[in-house]
Amino acid sequence: MTRVQIQPELVYWAAQQAGLPLDVFATQISRRDADKIIEGSFSEAQIHRASQVAKIKFYELFLDEPPEQPKVPLIDFRTAQTSDPISNDFFDIYHDTLYKQEWYKDYLLREGAEPLPFIGKYRTISNHKKIALAIREKLSMEERPTSGDYNAYYSFLAQKIEDLGVLVLKNGIVGNNTRRPLNVREFRGFTICDPIAPAIFINGRDAPAAWIFTLLHELAHLLRGDSGVSDASGNSTNREEAFCNKIAAEALVPEADFATIWENSTHRNADDKLLEAQSFFRVSMLVVARRALDLELISRDKYLEKNRYSEAKTPRTSSGGNFYASLNVRNSRTLTKTVSNLAATGALSFKEAGRLLQVPPVNVMKVYKNNNAISS
């Protein structure tokens, strides 16, 4: 069989576009020839397969060097040393979210909506505790559910944020394509800041405990007036990203409350105390470990140990359940309800509604009926 030599740097670039490690990318093309593919040796059929997996043009694999990467259309708050390069998956998710956000903004403007007063309101505030307190008050976080898991707590907070006028979308794949999982090392979330229709997107491939922190982190960016993509890294060197981390941590785990729980704990060793605090606040271990470090309750070595453990855990994916109910999470409950209601009353075509919700037009009424069944 005739084989064609592709420059290894182009193979690596293609793997990045697929959002996959090089070895995984190679095995998706051919398990038998994976080693050859990593070295740049392809059959013609494998070149076609590579272009499909990487979602790139066939001819791009024959260029002298990888094409210039498109610029991220948002402020890039990610930590360069620990983040994977932005791939086509991100751009597809971003443009779909932007399409939904712009449609919803136009709808609100036609309805006479006024700008949301809290968007960008805290740009000049340097006290992270003041902003965290504002978030806690806006979301009525003292009224949080006393039972339920991380997923339930995320849903509680997401609904509170949507009630403020912010679209909240969460997905672990590109659209409905299960073969295109999002990469947590690439990004954990992003914001589209707008005074009329701001939006938050959460990478659903992350662990549910991490969704909660990222959600509050992205809300902090909106209150600061930022449109940006984040990794919510606990070791971020970006000043704005680190500041939003502090806001999210204080909003979710108030310093005074954490100190009280730690002091009153019946456990003696730090690991058990951290587990107790994690269970109470329903956030990731990394967040409570950071709070303990800030209060000098654990050593930096213990914090780094928890950090390594958190990074090593395999991200969880939301799956299963009612497909139509999950559309509320993927597209935002507010948007899904608005679009399906307009379509049901004839104010929006089923074709446009299907495009917005990423379902066949004939299934839009199923979305509408499901939403009304949930609310009734």
Secondary structure, DSSP 8 states (H G I E B T S, - for coil): ---EE--HHHHHHHHHHHTS-HHHHHHHH-STTHHHHHTTEE-HHHHHHHHHHHT--GGGGGSSS-------SSEE-S-TTT-----HHHHHHHHHHHHHHHHHHHHHHHTT----TTTTTTTT---HHHHHHHHHHHTTGGG--SS--HHHHHHHHHHHHHHTT-EEEEESEETTEEEEE--TTT-SEEEE--SSS-EEEEETTS-HHHHHHHHHHHHHHHHTT--EEE---TT---HHHHHHHHHHHHHHS-HHHHHHHHHH-S--SHHHHHHHHHHHHT--HHHHHHHHHHTTSS-HHHHHHHHHHHHHS-------S-HHHHHHHHH-HHHHHHHHHHHHTTSS-HHHHHHHHTS-GGGHHHHHHHHHHHH-
